[in-house]
């Protein structure tokens, strides 16, 4: 068996510096494209997975470097495979779509490292289109419901401003109960409401508290 290839020197073939820089820049661009596609077609909140976006860019550049180091030398390929086998990747991929973007970064980095630009350039629009067409649909957050309890002075009609304030801040509300308090001197009026954002809750409580006849305001999350 001819094993002369094992004796070949482990060094990359000479490549002009200009070409090397060009290939690394192209791999960086493709890595940024991979990160951009994932950024704009993911249903997750932006900024919550910055490490994955950085990984896609780094993968493209590093694979381009690895491709240049290996070139056509089988001995180098085995050497690098042994080195990389020492590194253990324990990160669990949350979404199978992430794997596709990782593969895209690896393939484009490998192509850039070999100076093959047209193949990934032609494939990129198709990958982008597929990622956009089949992007996951964001699941709308279910509205949270709460309980609003108004303590009103008994024996006097409710101020019209109470109803106006409720309509101003709440998308949905309805009366669910009325009870006496303080020995009959006050009424506790309960409303089931759809809770607005925190700022609006504070404004709602503040505005209701300034209405004449309102002795107390309480908002609870169900």
Order of alpha helices (4+ residues) and beta strands (2+ residues): alpha-alpha-alpha-alpha-alpha-beta-alpha-beta-beta-alpha-beta
